[in-house]
Amino acid sequence: MTDPHQPATPPGTDEGDIERRAALAEALGKEVWPADRDQLVAKAQEGTAPDRVLADLRRLPAGQQFENVQEVARALGIGTEQERF
């Protein structure tokens, strides 16, 4: 029997992707957007983000602006939820 309080995993994602994206969102907050790689790394370092988050952010392409965590996740190849129509 499944736990009714357990969040469902949306199609196109897996548990690891959800955790990575949540860690990015937590480290970056809502006030940083839009931002480029260097701004995102600096923001994450201010909040003492985990090494995994910093490593992911450093892999982003230089000079590209990101509007939100979803765009960062896509650029890193982290699964995102499928859009509902």
C-alpha positions in Angstrom: 0.0 0.0 0.0 1.3 3.4 -0.9 1.6 6.2 1.6 -1.1 8.8 0.8 1.1 11.6 2.2 4.0 10.6 -0.1 4.3 13.1 -3.0 3.7 11.7 -6.4 6.6 11.7 -8.9 5.5 13.6 -12.0 6.0 12.0 -15.4 9.5 12.8 -16.8 11.2 13.0 -13.5 12.7 10.7 -10.9 13.2 11.1 -7.2 16.9 12.1 -7.6 15.9 14.8 -10.1 13.3 16.2 -7.8 15.7 16.3 -4.9 18.4 18.0 -7.0 16.0 20.6 -8.3 14.7 21.2 -4.7 18.3 21.7 -3.4 18.9 24.2 -6.2 15.7 26.1 -5.4 16.5 26.1 -1.7 20.1 27.4 -2.3 19.1 30.1 -4.7 15.8 31.5 -3.3 13.4 33.7 -5.2 15.1 37.0 -5.3 18.1 36.1 -7.5 16.3 35.9 -10.8 17.1 36.6 -13.6 20.8 35.6 -13.2 23.7 34.1 -15.0 26.0 31.3 -13.9 28.4 33.5 -11.9 25.5 35.2 -10.0 23.9 31.9 -9.2 27.2 30.4 -7.9 27.8 33.5 -5.8 24.3 33.4 -4.4 24.6 29.7 -3.5 28.0 30.3 -1.9 26.5 33.1 0.3 24.0 30.6 1.7 26.7 27.8 2.1 25.0 25.5 -0.4 26.0 21.9 -0.5 28.9 20.9 -2.7 26.6 19.1 -5.1 24.6 22.3 -5.8 27.8 24.3 -6.3 29.2 21.7 -8.7 25.9 21.7 -10.7 25.8 25.5 -10.9 29.4 25.7 -12.1 28.5 23.4 -15.0 26.1 25.9 -16.4 27.1 27.7 -19.6 28.8 31.0 -19.1 27.0 34.2 -20.3 23.5 32.7 -20.4 20.7 34.3 -18.3 18.3 32.0 -16.4 14.8 33.1 -15.4 14.1 30.4 -12.8 15.1 27.1 -11.3 13.3 25.2 -14.1 15.6 26.8 -16.7 18.6 25.9 -14.6 17.4 22.3 -14.2 16.9 22.0 -18.0 20.3 23.4 -18.7 21.8 20.8 -16.3 19.8 17.9 -17.8 17.8 17.4 -14.7 14.3 16.0 -15.5 11.5 18.5 -15.2 7.8 17.9 -15.0 5.9 17.5 -18.3 3.6 20.4 -19.0 -0.1 19.6 -18.7 -2.4 20.6 -21.5 
